Amino acid sequence: MIETVPVTTGSDTHTHSRRRFLRQAGGLAALTALTGTGVLSWRTATQGVLSPATGPAYVAWGQFHDRGGQPLDLVRAAVLAASAHNTQPWRFRLATGRIDLYAVPDRTTGTMDQLRREMYISLGCALENLTLAAQAAGLAPSVRVTPDPADPTLAASVQLGSGEPLDSLLYRAIPDRHTNRGPYRTGRPVPAGVLDEMAALATEPDTSVVWWTGAGDKHTFADLTVRATEAIVADHAQAADDYRWWRDTPAAIQHFRDGITLDASGLPPLVRAAGKILPGQSRAEYGASWIASTRDTHVTTAAAFGAVVVHDPADHAQRVRAGRVWQRMHLWATAHGLGLQPLNQMLERADRELATGQQPVFGTAVAALLPERGWAPVMPFRIGYPTIDPLPSPRRSAADVTTRS
Ligand SMILES: Cc1cc2nc3c(=O)[nH]c(=O)nc-3n(C[C@H](O)[C@H](O)[C@H](O)COP(=O)(O)O)c2cc1C
């Protein structure tokens, strides 16, 4: 039997066989030859093998603890939020007693997020961190979501006042929260009481959380996710847009400070190191390994699946609120030793069908997943107890994404 290891690609981790790793490098002989010529130690030094998730691209994580008593402190918390493909599609404008959060429309994943659902959810994630930081600083935030109908790029406006500081569990979890793409513990279900507590975090208007925990339901969710991944990889435009946010060299990571990296893949350290030393993946290999890791790791080791749901998935305000709920749940999960990973493939296909007028194959399947009428999933995910501690992803700093008015 071929032993398999997952390798990060695109919006997800992907699986490669070790044999394939070696084939890619021209086999064991090539590795030995590389060692002899010093190429291996050169690649070890230049590919960040010995220093994962370090350098200027990761400085923002440490800046969370810098407190200057300024509104920029709140933005330092906001930029650590989750975002689709780590696009960080945000800009913050500081005004007197107010912070405005804007979408940056060109920081998009294109055909992977054809209806910009994920972009607005990402903005909601940043808004949640910003709000928690304002509460922790005693600034009594008052949030208005999409306050200007004439400007859809204005995702939220946060008025700051004064109140009692609230140093919450969720706030403290901000610098420790990372998407966990590793295998989760099989045979260890998440207790129903824990799932209920998480669902109760969906206090934003028009939001709720749905769980799939039974074997049959989990199988349906898993099958749909794998089929959607295959459909994305087979779709030239989607596969290209997915690959565009893959950062496979330290130079690209430090330059762009965004996107998906091998360090964020949830791989064991040695496998990650091998993945860095060997030559990078072509787009086709990248797609094939994404399908394999979705099928063999992500859906097979999930303790349960869930989704944040809203009444109207096309409504920007509801998307932003769903993002707040997702970020809140992920912070709560982090504080309670749980791993979470979004699995958006089924919606990425359903949205693409809708936008291009195709038969709603995935749209129909997604609708059938949800027993309750009047709710639509906007953020499907898996949950479980991690086997691997996730590493941080790169970030642009608060100063990079902030303007003053
Ligand atoms: C709207 C949205 C959609 C996402 N979809 C996926 C997904 O389908 N698969 C995945 O592995 N991660 C997904 N993520 C996680 C992001 O890739 C992750 O937040 C980003 O890379 C930053 O990493 P971090 O969460 O560890 O800080 C999604 C995140 C958001 C906010």
PDBQT file of the ligand as one rigid body, heavy atoms in Angstrom, charges set to zero:
ROOT
HETATM    1  C1  LIG A 501     -14.817  32.928   3.887  1.00  0.00    +0.000 C 
HETATM    2  C2  LIG A 501     -13.702  31.949   4.127  1.00  0.00    +0.000 A 
HETATM    3  C3  LIG A 501     -13.605  30.799   3.341  1.00  0.00    +0.000 A 
HETATM    4  C4  LIG A 501     -12.583  29.860   3.576  1.00  0.00    +0.000 A 
HETATM    5  N1  LIG A 501     -12.553  28.674   2.861  1.00  0.00    +0.000 NA
HETATM    6  C5  LIG A 501     -11.599  27.749   3.128  1.00  0.00    +0.000 A 
HETATM    7  C6  LIG A 501     -11.616  26.470   2.491  1.00  0.00    +0.000 A 
HETATM    8  O1  LIG A 501     -12.503  26.168   1.693  1.00  0.00    +0.000 OA
HETATM    9  N2  LIG A 501     -10.631  25.585   2.799  1.00  0.00    +0.000 N 
HETATM   10  C7  LIG A 501      -9.640  25.880   3.713  1.00  0.00    +0.000 A 
HETATM   11  O2  LIG A 501      -8.771  25.051   3.950  1.00  0.00    +0.000 OA
HETATM   12  N3  LIG A 501      -9.624  27.082   4.346  1.00  0.00    +0.000 NA
HETATM   13  C8  LIG A 501     -10.570  28.003   4.083  1.00  0.00    +0.000 A 
HETATM   14  N4  LIG A 501     -10.586  29.199   4.763  1.00  0.00    +0.000 N 
HETATM   15  C9  LIG A 501      -9.521  29.502   5.739  1.00  0.00    +0.000 C 
HETATM   16  C10 LIG A 501      -8.537  30.503   5.151  1.00  0.00    +0.000 C 
HETATM   17  O3  LIG A 501      -7.783  29.909   4.122  1.00  0.00    +0.000 OA
HETATM   18  C11 LIG A 501      -7.651  31.026   6.293  1.00  0.00    +0.000 C 
HETATM   19  O4  LIG A 501      -8.453  31.780   7.160  1.00  0.00    +0.000 OA
HETATM   20  C12 LIG A 501      -6.510  31.891   5.782  1.00  0.00    +0.000 C 
HETATM   21  O5  LIG A 501      -5.623  31.142   5.003  1.00  0.00    +0.000 OA
HETATM   22  C13 LIG A 501      -5.730  32.508   6.942  1.00  0.00    +0.000 C 
HETATM   23  O6  LIG A 501      -5.246  31.501   7.792  1.00  0.00    +0.000 OA
HETATM   24  P1  LIG A 501      -5.643  31.440   9.332  1.00  0.00    +0.000 P 
HETATM   25  O7  LIG A 501      -7.125  31.233   9.415  1.00  0.00    +0.000 OA
HETATM   26  O8  LIG A 501      -4.897  30.241   9.860  1.00  0.00    +0.000 OA
HETATM   27  O9  LIG A 501      -5.218  32.707   9.974  1.00  0.00    +0.000 OA
HETATM   28  C14 LIG A 501     -11.610  30.127   4.572  1.00  0.00    +0.000 A 
HETATM   29  C15 LIG A 501     -11.720  31.288   5.362  1.00  0.00    +0.000 A 
HETATM   30  C16 LIG A 501     -12.763  32.183   5.153  1.00  0.00    +0.000 A 
HETATM   31  C17 LIG A 501     -12.883  33.399   6.035  1.00  0.00    +0.000 C 
ENDROOT
TORSDOF 0
